[in-house]
């Protein structure tokens, strides 16, 4: 039996549903999801295995124009994904226009790599509107397979997986067939906490935070975890902690509940808030946080 395998990289502007799609395709909650831009900061691989195929999906940061060094690193992940893809999933949504897409869209059109163009959030439009928008995208990118989609309701996920396998090249698997991601457990600890920060704080606080798992130890049915939450300025520290520590306790409680679902064990969680001045523009801190190669 011939085996197929390949990298399928998911790109698009912020908040078009890339992480929701990734989780639906994998069947695991690997990528955090909020309504805020820049929720995804890293390239996260999710692996789907069958007897005769392996699909390596990449969830990537939404494409933006960088304003500081951390965002430059985020866009480096996007640029790398343009070079190693066996197939692209480019996500747009109802109301988007081809001429309003970032430069990477034109790059994908020029690469002659099989592309599935997903028109997301069709649950927000009627059938006629969806068909008109589909025709618009097909005219602009005739080489792509344009598929209406609803990440919210997982519409067309099974058909999508079948289509993707048909486009993959013949290849042995890139990862062990038991794996479903390339990320270690500590990474998902930090992402879960970062999601709760995004959901519970407003303005600049969520974007100024980075989370590092400093301790992770399994002890029978309990996992003992300690994390450091970094902010950029001393004045942000009391806002993150909250009056009497209530905000940080809320974040910890919500994160612990999600971690127990994810790991299937009781979680003992400690959180510490630290200051790293202007870390989003600090090369050494960006390396520490995994945005740059060490």
KOLTI-683331 format. One record per atom (N, C-alpha, C): x, y, z; residue in one letter. Coordinates in pm, whole numbers, plus 50000, padded with zeros to 5 digits. Each point is the difference from the previous one (the first is absolute). Layout:
N
XYZA...
This chain:
294
500844988050000X499165012050000X500875012550000X499735009449910X500755012549995X499585009150114X500985006550061X499735008950113X500215014449957X499095008950043X500095014149970X500295007850128X500765010949985X500285008750116X500395013749948X499695010250079X500395013449959X499615010550101X500585011949980X499725011650084X498895008449936X498975002650077X498875008149956X499955012350090X500365011649945X500175012050080X498795009249987X499475004250115X498765007750007X500345014750019X499655008349901X500325014250005X498775008649978X500135012650040X498935009749980X500195011750094X499135009649989X500065011650088X499574996150142X500245008650099X499564996850137X498484997950008X499634990750088X498594997950035X499124995049886X500604992749905X499164993949895X499594985750034X500494994650113X499594986750043X501054989249984X501275003849986X501064990049976X500134990250117X500015005250121X500194991250116X498784991250024X498815005449977X498784991950012X500034988549899X500445003149878X500134989749897X501024989450042X501155004550046X501064990750041X499474990250105X499335005150101X499494991350106X498964990249946X499175004749907X498994991149941X500644988949919X501055003349926X500684990049917X500754989750084X500605004750108X500814991050085X499134991850093X498885005950043X499184993350100X500545001850139X500935009250017X500595003650130X500035015250009X499965005150122X500065014550017X501455004350017X500695001349885X501415003750003X500205015150000X499195007049925X500175014549983X498985007450084X500465010450070X499085008150079X499195009049908X498805003450045X499085007649916X499405011450081X500165012249952X499285011450054X499615008949883X499225010350028X499585009249895X501055010749973X501124999750073X501025010449988X501054996249896X500475010149928X501074997749904X501274995750072X500874993049927X501294995550052X499864989850112X498864992850004X499864989450100X501074989349977X500184995949874X501054990349966X501305007449974X501054996350075X501305006749986X501064991149938X499814986950006X501024990649954X499434991349887X500884992649938X499574989949904X499764987150078X498774995049993X499624988250076X499634988949902X500664988650013X499714988749912X498984990750065X499034995849921X499054989950042X499984988849897X500034987650044X500224988649911X498784991049996X499524997249880X498894990749979X500544987749928X499794988450060X500544987649945X498904990549954X500234993549887X499174989149953X500914988349964X499404989049961X500824988349966X500965003049886X499555008149903X500825002449882X500315014849977X499865008250107X500345014249984X500375006350134X500715011049989X500275008650116X499955014549953X499105008050061X499885014249968X500595007950115X500975008549969X500615008650102X499485014249978X499025003950081X499425013449988X500845010050079X500105012149948X500655011050071X499005011150024X499745003050128X499245012050034X501005011350019X499755011249936X500985010949996X499385013150048X500865009450044X499475013250036X499285006549883X498995008050032X499345007849896X500975009849938X499875002049869X500965008349926X499745014850029X501045006750051X499915014250035X501265007149953X500005013250009X501225007949979X500655001950136X501224995050021X500625000350133X500245014250051X499735001750130X500255012950065X501184999350096X500424988050036X501154998350088X500604986249976X501124996950067X500794988249966X499264986950022X499164999250103X499264987650020X499104997149881X499345010349948X499154998049882X500824996649877X501225005349991X500884995949889X500274985150006X500244994950121X500234985750016X498754992049963X498835005050039X498764993249963X499874999149848X500355010649930X499914999849854X501114991549938X501114998050072X501024990549953X499434985949994X499164996450098X499344986949997X499134998749875X499325011049964X499164999949880X500864998449875X501105007549992X500874999149882X500574985949984X500414993850109X500514986349993X498944990649946X498755002250040X498924991249955X499765001049850X500405011149939X499865001449855X501024991549925X501044995950071X501104992849935X499904984850013X499274995150101X500024985550024X498654993249981X499045007149940X498654994449988X499884990349883X499364988750025X499554991249892X498615004149954X499315007450086X498675005049967X499705011750093X499245009849950X499555011250082X498504999250024X499605003950120X498615003850024X500045015050025X499415007649909X499915014450020X498585003250042X499875006850114X498675002850055X499635014649980X498835001949942X499365013149995X498644998350067X499235010650002X498674998950059X499015008449922X498734997450023X498955007549932X500255015150020X500015007249890X500255014450007X501415004049963X500944990450006X501375002949956X500045001949848X501015007149953X500205001849857X501424995949963X500194993749883X501354995949959X500995011549998X499575011849957X500925011349991X500385005750136X499334995850107X500315004850134X500884990250079X500474989649935X500814990050067X501465004750011X500754994750097X501425003750015X500854994549885X501245004649996X500914996049891X500184984949991X499904993250113X500214985550002X498964992749915X498835005749986X498974993949915X500484999449854X500555011249952X500545000349864X501174990249985X500794998850105X501134990749997X499504985649985X498974996450076X499434986649990X499484997549858X499355009949942X499474998549863X501114997349900X501195005350026X501114998649905X500784987150017X499804992850110X500864988550033X499594987149930X498804999349948X499524987949931X499974987950093X499755002550128X499824989350098X498504997850017X499534987650007X498574997750017X499455008250117X498885006949975X499455008950101X498504997850014X499584998750124X498594999550034X499655013650060X499145007449933X499615013250048X498654998650071X500055001750132X498794998550080X499335013450019X498745000649965X499185011950021X499214997650128X500515005350110X499484996850133X498845009250041X499314995750105X498905007450063X498795001249908X499774989149922X498845000349910X498694999250078X500084996650130X498805000050084X499475014250022X500805010049962X499595013950017X499425005949871X499794991649899X499495004949871X498964990249946X499215004849903X499034991049937X500664992949882X499284990449943X500574991549895X500435008349878X499185009649961X500335008049882X501285008050021X500155005950119X501205007850030X501254991149997X499874987950055X501144990750002X500414996449857X499024997249915X500324996249861X500665011549924X499555012150022X500605011649932X501445002050045X500254998550129X501365001850050X500914988649954X499434988249990X500804988749949X500445002849857X499105004949918X500355003449861X501085010749994X499935009650092X500995010750005X501404994450024X500124991150098X501314994350033X500494990449892X499094992349942X500394990849892X500545007749880X499425011649972X500475008149888X501385005850029X500255003550126X501295005950035X501114989650014X499654987950043X501014989650024X499484986949939X499984999149867X499384988549934X500714986750027X501295000650037X500744987650027X499634993850135X499385007950087X499654995150133X498664992749998X499824991250097X498704994050026X499305008550106X498945006949961X499295008950092X498864992250066X499985000250134X499014992250074X499345008850106X498685001849994X499305006650110X500144991750127X500095007050114X500364993050123X499445007650119X499704992750105X499655006050128X500824993450108X501045007150047X500824994650108X499174998250126X499025008950019X499164999550121X499244986950008X499524995049885X499174988049998X500714987949937X501325001449974X500794989049942X499434995149867X499375008949926X499384996249873X501074996649896X499854988649936X500884995449892X501374995050047X500194997450128X501314995550050X500384986549940X499074990549997X500324986649947X500365000649852X499225007749924X500305001649858X501365006649981X500295009650084X501285007049991X501164990450022X499914991550101X501084990450027X500204990749881X498924995349940X500124991249883X500675007249884X499635012749979X500615007849892X501495002050025X500365002950125X501405002450034X500854987649973X499524988450043X500754987549978X500224997849850X499025003449918X500144997849856X501115008649940X500315011450062X501035009049949X501404996750052X500114992150106X501294997650063X500924991649912X501315002650007X500954991649925X500234986750071X500464990249926X500384987450063X501265002250082X499954995450124X501125002250091X499804991650125X501094995550064X499864993750131X499585010750102X499494996150116X499605010050100X501205007950052X499765012550035X501055008650056X500124998350150X498924995650066X499974998450144X499494986150035X500284995750121X499454987550049X498475000549990X499394988949962X498564999749977X499195001850129X500644999350116X499295002150126X499975014750040X500785008449934X500095014150039X498885008249935X499555010550072X499015008949941X500475014650001X501215002650050X500585013349993X501504998950023X500735010649958X501435000550024X500345007650127X498995005550068X500245008650115X500034991950130X500895003650095X500044993150129X498855004350091X499804992750106X498905002850092X500095014150059X501225004650030X500175013250060X499435011049910X500104998149870X499485010149908X498505001950018X499274989150016X498565001150013X499605005950135X500824997950102X499795006950128X500035015149979X501035004949931X500155014349981X498905005749910X499594992549899X498955004749910X498655001050071X499694990350084X498745000450074X499955012250091X501085002850069X500035011750088X499915012849917X500705000449888X499975012149917X498595002449946X499284989349967X498625001549955X499155006650109X500164995650125X499205005850109X500365014650023X501255003649978X500395014150010X499335008249890X499994994549879X499345006949888X498515002050026X499384990350065X498565000750023X499625009050117X500915001950095X499655006950124X500505014350011X500885004249909X500575013550010X499765007649870X500005013150011X499745008549884X501235008149965X499855007449889X501025009349952X501334992949978X501085005550053X501344995349965X500484988250084X499394997750116X500514989850093X500194986349933X498994994549929X500204986549943X501164999349901X500235010949926X501044999949898X501395002250060X500035005150122X501275002550067X500464988150084X499194989550006X500314988450085X500624988649920X500924993250063X500534987449949X500084990350117X499774987249973X499934990050105X501094989649979X500734996750106X501054989849996X499704989750107X500024987349962X499834989150098X501364996550058X500215003550126X501304997950064X500114986550069X498864993450024X500034987050069X498814991849955X500254987449964X498954990749958X500424986150046X499274994450095X500384987050054X498744991750026X499944988249939X498904990850026X500324991950124X499024999250092X500154992650125X498744991750019X500014988249941X498824991650005X498865006149922X498875002550067X498835005749935X499995015250004X501105006050045X500085014550011X501165005149914X499795011449934X501095006949931X500245013250073X501245001950044X500385012250071X500655009649900X499445011949990X500425009649898X500255013650064X501065006349956X500285013850040X500255008249873X499385011849991X500195008449883X500385014150042X500785006449913X500335014150014X499275007649891X499245010350039X499325008749905X500765013149995X500545003149883X500805012149983X499155011349943X500195011950054X499425012249944X501135009349961X499675010549924X501045008949947X500375011550093X499085003950087X500255011650085X499554997250142X500655006150095X499674998250142X498555003950027X499505010249929X498645004750023X498944989849958X500394990349915X499054989849956X499834988750101X500974998650086X499994988850095X498795000450094X499715011450066X498815000050088X498694998249925X499945004349873X498784998049921X499784985149975X501074993049964X499914985749974X499604992450127X500585003850112X499734993050126X498605003250051X499575012549987X498695004150047X499965002750149X498945006550043X499855003450141X499924987450085X500904999150096X500044988250086X500364987249927X500565001549880X500394988249922X498854993149930X498825006549998X498804993249950X500084996949850X500535009249919X500054997449856X500924988449966X501164999750065X500944989049974X499434986750047X499285000150112X499354987850049X498964995149899X499265009549941X498984996349901X500654993649878X501075006049951X500734994349887X500504986050033X500604998650118X500544987050041X498924989450012X498845003750055X498914990550017X499454995349866X499805009549908X499504996549866X501024991449925X501275003750009X501054992549931X500124985950056X499944998850131X500124986850064X498894990749954X498785005249988X498884991749955X500244994949858X500495008749912X500284995749862X501174990249994X501025002250081X501144990950003X499584986150046X499104999350097X499554986950049X499244992449891X499255007449916X499344993649886X501034995549897X500995008449974X500994997249896X500894988250039X500494999950125X500954989750043X499334988050065X498745001450040X499304988950064X500524996850140X500575009950067X500524998350136X499725012450082X500094998550132X499895011450089X501215009149980X499785012950009X501065009749978X500225008350127X501245000950043X500415009450104X500785011049930X499485012450004X500545010849919X500445011850085X501235004449980X500515012250060X500265010249890X499645012650024X500265010549902X500785011450065X500975005349927X500835011150047X500045010649890X499905012650039X500045011049903X501365006850009X500645001749884X501335006049994X500005010949893X500985008950008X500125010949905X501244998149914X499845000949869X501124999949906X499815012149909X500705010750031X499795012849932X500054998649848X498915004449936X499955000949854X500414986949932X499554988850055X500474987049950X499654997549853X498945006249949X499604997649861X501005005549899X500925008550047X501055005349912X501404995850047X500074990350091X501264995650059X500414986549941X501094999849924X500434987749931X500244988550097X500645002850113X500304989350097X498724994050058X499025008650032X498754995050054X499204992549894X500065004649877X499294993049893X500574986049978X501324998750015X500604986649994X499544991550117X499965005850119X499564992850121X498574995049984X499175008249933X498584996749986X499704991949874X501034996549923X499814991249886X499635006749870X500165013349990X499715007049876X501215001049909X501174997650054X501235000049926X500754987050030X500824995649906X500824988250025X501065003350105X500224990650090X500975002150108X501425000349945X
